[in-house]
Amino acid sequence: SFFVVSGRLKYTPGPVVGGDPIVVESKTWLCEAAMWTSWVHVGTAEAIVPCKLLVLSSEGIQKAMRHSPLIAELTQQYARTFHEIVTSSDDRAGVSDVAVRIAGHAEVLCSLQPEIQQMIGHATLAEQPSTFASHMLGSRKTFEQLEVELRKGRCVLLQNEDGRVERVVRLIVLRLRRFDRRILVHLGSWDGKKGQPDLKLPGCKHTAGETVQECFKNFLKNDMGAICDGIKLKRMEYDPTTADVSGSYNMHTRYLRMIHHATLEEEVHIPFEAVRAVDTAPLTATPRGPRPKLLAGHELRLNSGASGSLSPDAFDVSKHRVFYMRQGGGVSLYSWLSIDEYQFLKGALGGRVLQQWLAEMKVDLAAMY
């Protein structure tokens, strides 16, 4: 394995992997997989400018581990986890000498045993200056919440290439498609007075100690219980690209999403209890094709004046039914949207439309609670 200390190289994938040449910059691993598994190179690298490389061998790593039982335990578990991820995945396109997308540093850490994750996370926090809690997280209370999340296995903390603390969260995501190709979208939550926007696909955080399959099964049972019998899983897709600054902790967070593509069976019987709405607006006719039974949960509708001040040309809220399901002690709001409608609501204008849409909902609280 090689670590590029300085300089740049051009990596050309071989016929097994395929693809265009890649420029390998400094502070980048090359053939990292050779440290953790039996590896055959699948491309060639050539220096573009004078380079300085750090060469590591698996034999040298094993020799160094003899001096520290703790480091030996960590390294051995890291190697086993890396190997398991690579050999159990069908994503061969994401494997090359430059990078193993499915087994990056963050992915491997998220798959280690919970006690190892906590040890690494607390060691990362211990290295931070005393002002970390107040300057970066905003308060000591937020710092304590982060520690609780770490202790419960809902996130992993590490130092990235720049030496900054990075929070990594694994997400189980459900992309559920209906008979008319609309997808189930989480619009937000109900606080007892109005809807609070939180647009996303349904899902949950992956807790340490659970396999992906176990976590997905528990999510369906606990959060999608009313419709879980009608959900048919088609395929899974790994998406590691999402990164943002967390609103809760004001720190860089990387989201590793395992997307479960599924369909809702039309013939499944789904219990339904309607919630009386105030001045409900007429809904559009059902699209062509067999009309499915109403989705489980409790339906909400907009009052007749709600859509007038929104952007009907871009998104007509009067055409959408909203329903809720109880989840984790709260109430979540959902609707079936087309892909274009979902993408619209994710934008700046759509975000304002969603906020006003949820704020103007009128529901019968007695029936809901």
SEGU-972795 format. One record per residue (C-alpha): residue in three letters; x, y, z. Coordinates in steps of 0.25 Angstrom, whole numbers, padded with zeros to 4 digits, always signed. Layout:
N
ALAXYZ;...
***
This chain:
369
SER+0000+0000+0000;PHE+0005+0014-0003;PHE+0001+0028+0003;VAL+0004+0040-0006;VAL+0011+0050+0003;SER+0014+0060-0008;GLY+0012+0061-0023;ARG+0002+0055-0033;LEU+0000+0042-0041;LYS-0008+0038-0052;TYR-0016+0024-0049;THR-0021+0017-0061;PRO-0031+0006-0058;GLY-0029-0008-0065;PRO-0039-0015-0073;VAL-0045-0022-0060;VAL-0050-0009-0054;GLY-0050+0000-0067;GLY-0052+0015-0067;ASP-0044+0027-0070;PRO-0031+0031-0064;ILE-0031+0037-0050;VAL-0022+0048-0044;VAL-0017+0043-0030;GLU-0014+0056-0022;SER-0005+0057-0009;LYS-0011+0052+0004;THR-0017+0040-0003;TRP-0016+0025-0002;LEU-0013+0016-0013;CYS-0015+0001-0012;GLU-0020+0003+0002;ALA-0027-0010+0001;ALA-0014-0018+0000;MET-0012-0015+0015;TRP-0025-0022+0019;THR-0027-0033+0009;SER-0021-0041-0002;TRP-0021-0032-0013;VAL-0017-0032-0028;HIS-0015-0019-0035;VAL-0025-0015-0045;GLY-0018-0003-0052;THR-0005+0005-0053;ALA+0000+0018-0047;GLU+0010+0028-0053;ALA+0016+0040-0047;ILE+0012+0053-0053;VAL+0021+0061-0045;PRO+0032+0057-0035;CYS+0025+0050-0024;LYS+0028+0045-0010;LEU+0021+0032-0005;LEU+0020+0025+0008;VAL+0021+0010+0006;LEU+0014+0001+0016;SER+0014-0014+0016;SER+0004-0023+0023;GLU+0016-0030+0029;GLY+0022-0017+0035;ILE+0008-0014+0041;GLN+0007-0028+0048;LYS+0021-0026+0053;ALA+0018-0012+0059;MET+0005-0017+0065;ARG+0013-0026+0075;HIS+0017-0014+0083;SER+0003-0011+0087;PRO-0008-0021+0089;LEU-0019-0010+0088;ILE-0014-0005+0075;ALA-0013-0020+0070;GLU-0028-0022+0074;LEU-0032-0009+0067;THR-0024-0013+0054;GLN-0029-0027+0054;GLN-0043-0023+0055;TYR-0042-0012+0045;ALA-0036-0022+0035;ARG-0046-0033+0037;THR-0057-0023+0035;PHE-0051-0017+0023;HIS-0050-0031+0017;GLU-0064-0035+0021;ILE-0070-0022+0014;VAL-0062-0024+0001;THR-0065-0039+0000;SER-0080-0038+0003;SER-0083-0027-0007;ASP-0087-0027-0021;ASP-0082-0013-0024;ARG-0070-0017-0032;ALA-0071-0004-0040;GLY-0067+0003-0027;VAL-0054-0005-0025;SER-0041+0000-0030;ASP-0026+0002-0026;VAL-0030+0017-0023;ALA-0042+0015-0015;VAL-0051+0004-0010;ARG-0064+0013-0009;ILE-0072+0003-0001;ALA-0060+0001+0010;GLY-0055+0015+0012;HIS-0050+0019+0026;ALA-0063+0024+0030;GLU-0071+0012+0025;VAL-0061+0002+0032;LEU-0062+0010+0046;CYS-0077+0010+0045;SER-0077-0005+0044;LEU-0067-0008+0056;GLN-0072-0013+0069;PRO-0080-0003+0077;GLU-0070-0002+0088;ILE-0058+0000+0078;GLN-0067+0012+0072;GLN-0069+0018+0085;MET-0054+0017+0089;ILE-0050+0024+0076;GLY-0061+0034+0077;HIS-0057+0038+0092;ALA-0042+0038+0088;THR-0045+0048+0077;LEU-0053+0057+0086;ALA-0042+0056+0096;GLU-0032+0062+0086;GLN-0040+0074+0084;PRO-0038+0088+0091;SER-0046+0091+0103;THR-0053+0102+0095;PHE-0059+0091+0086;ALA-0072+0089+0093;SER-0075+0104+0093;HIS-0069+0109+0080;MET-0073+0098+0071;LEU-0085+0092+0077;GLY-0091+0104+0083;SER-0093+0099+0097;ARG-0089+0089+0107;LYS-0103+0083+0106;THR-0101+0080+0092;PHE-0088+0074+0095;GLU-0094+0064+0104;GLN-0105+0061+0094;LEU-0094+0057+0084;GLU-0088+0048+0095;VAL-0101+0041+0097;GLU-0103+0039+0082;LEU-0089+0033+0082;ARG-0091+0024+0094;LYS-0104+0019+0088;GLY-0097+0016+0075;ARG-0105+0025+0066;CYS-0092+0032+0060;VAL-0077+0031+0059;LEU-0067+0042+0062;LEU-0054+0043+0055;GLN-0043+0052+0050;ASN-0043+0055+0035;GLU-0031+0057+0026;ASP-0031+0072+0031;GLY-0031+0068+0045;ARG-0045+0073+0048;VAL-0055+0065+0056;GLU-0065+0059+0046;ARG-0078+0052+0050;VAL-0082+0040+0042;VAL-0097+0035+0042;ARG-0102+0023+0035;LEU-0116+0024+0030;ILE-0126+0013+0026;VAL-0134+0020+0015;LEU-0147+0014+0009;ARG-0151+0018-0005;LEU-0165+0013-0006;ARG-0172+0014-0020;ARG-0187+0013-0022;PHE-0195+0007-0034;ASP-0195+0021-0040;ARG-0180+0022-0039;ARG-0181+0033-0028;ILE-0172+0031-0016;LEU-0175+0032-0001;VAL-0169+0045+0005;HIS-0167+0049+0019;LEU-0172+0064+0019;GLY-0170+0067+0034;SER-0176+0065+0048;TRP-0188+0070+0055;ASP-0185+0078+0068;GLY-0199+0078+0073;LYS-0202+0092+0066;LYS-0196+0092+0053;GLY-0187+0084+0043;GLN-0172+0085+0044;PRO-0165+0083+0031;ASP-0154+0072+0030;LEU-0154+0067+0016;LYS-0148+0054+0013;LEU-0150+0040+0009;PRO-0155+0031+0021;GLY-0143+0024+0029;CYS-0136+0023+0042;LYS-0122+0024+0047;HIS-0114+0011+0047;THR-0110+0007+0061;ALA-0097+0000+0064;GLY-0098-0015+0066;GLU-0109-0017+0056;THR-0107-0022+0042;VAL-0114-0014+0031;GLN-0124-0025+0029;GLU-0128-0025+0044;CYS-0129-0009+0045;PHE-0138-0009+0032;LYS-0147-0020+0038;ASN-0148-0012+0051;PHE-0151+0001+0044;LEU-0162-0006+0036;LYS-0168-0012+0049;ASN-0167+0001+0058;ASP-0169+0012+0048;MET-0176+0006+0036;GLY-0184-0004+0044;ALA-0198-0001+0038;ILE-0193-0003+0023;CYS-0180-0012+0025;ASP-0188-0025+0021;GLY-0190-0018+0007;ILE-0175-0014+0005;LYS-0167-0022-0005;LEU-0152-0020-0005;LYS-0147-0020-0019;ARG-0132-0016-0018;MET-0122-0008-0009;GLU-0113+0003-0013;TYR-0102+0009-0005;ASP-0100+0025-0006;PRO-0088+0030+0002;THR-0088+0044-0005;THR-0097+0052+0005;ALA-0090+0062+0014;ASP-0094+0075+0021;VAL-0093+0083+0033;SER-0102+0077+0044;GLY-0113+0087+0049;SER-0113+0080+0062;TYR-0098+0080+0065;ASN-0093+0091+0055;MET-0082+0081+0051;HIS-0078+0074+0038;THR-0086+0062+0036;ARG-0085+0051+0026;TYR-0097+0042+0023;LEU-0095+0028+0018;ARG-0109+0024+0012;MET-0113+0010+0009;ILE-0125+0012+0000;HIS-0136+0001+0000;HIS-0144+0002-0013;ALA-0157-0005-0011;THR-0172-0005-0016;LEU-0185-0005-0009;GLU-0194-0016-0013;GLU-0207-0012-0018;GLU-0215-0024-0013;VAL-0211-0023+0002;HIS-0222-0019+0011;ILE-0218-0007+0019;PRO-0227-0002+0031;PHE-0230+0013+0030;GLU-0237+0023+0040;ALA-0240+0036+0034;VAL-0238+0049+0042;ARG-0248+0060+0040;ALA-0242+0072+0033;VAL-0247+0086+0033;ASP-0253+0091+0020;THR-0246+0081+0012;ALA-0242+0084-0003;PRO-0247+0075-0014;LEU-0236+0065-0019;THR-0233+0061-0033;ALA-0238+0048-0039;THR-0230+0036-0036;PRO-0220+0033-0048;ARG-0224+0022-0058;GLY-0223+0008-0053;PRO-0228+0000-0041;ARG-0230+0009-0029;PRO-0222+0004-0017;LYS-0228+0003-0003;LEU-0225+0015+0005;LEU-0211+0016+0011;ALA-0210+0013+0026;GLY-0210+0024+0036;HIS-0219+0036+0037;GLU-0222+0045+0026;LEU-0221+0060+0027;ARG-0226+0070+0016;LEU-0224+0085+0014;ASN-0234+0095+0017;SER-0240+0101+0004;GLY-0232+0114+0005;ALA-0219+0108+0007;SER-0214+0107-0007;GLY-0218+0121-0012;SER-0205+0127-0006;LEU-0196+0117-0011;SER-0190+0114-0024;PRO-0200+0106-0031;ASP-0193+0106-0045;ALA-0181+0100-0038;PHE-0188+0091-0028;ASP-0203+0090-0025;VAL-0205+0086-0011;SER-0220+0083-0013;LYS-0216+0071-0021;HIS-0209+0064-0010;ARG-0214+0056+0001;VAL-0206+0057+0014;PHE-0207+0046+0025;TYR-0199+0043+0038;MET-0193+0031+0045;ARG-0189+0030+0059;GLN-0174+0028+0060;GLY-0165+0028+0072;GLY-0175+0035+0081;GLY-0177+0046+0071;VAL-0186+0048+0059;SER-0180+0049+0045;LEU-0187+0054+0032;TYR-0186+0047+0019;SER-0191+0049+0005;TRP-0189+0042-0009;LEU-0181+0051-0018;SER-0176+0049-0032;ILE-0160+0050-0034;ASP-0162+0064-0040;GLU-0170+0069-0028;TYR-0161+0063-0018;GLN-0149+0070-0025;PHE-0157+0083-0025;LEU-0160+0083-0010;LYS-0145+0081-0008;GLY-0141+0094-0014;ALA-0142+0108-0008;LEU-0155+0112-0014;GLY-0161+0098-0011;GLY-0156+0099+0003;ARG-0164+0112+0005;VAL-0176+0105-0001;LEU-0175+0093+0008;GLN-0174+0102+0020;GLN-0186+0109+0017;TRP-0194+0097+0013;LEU-0191+0090+0026;ALA-0194+0103+0034;GLU-0208+0105+0028;MET-0213+0090+0030;LYS-0226+0089+0038;VAL-0228+0076+0046;ASP-0237+0071+0057;LEU-0227+0069+0068;ALA-0237+0061+0077;ALA-0238+0051+0066;MET-0222+0051+0064;TYR-0219+0049+0078;
***
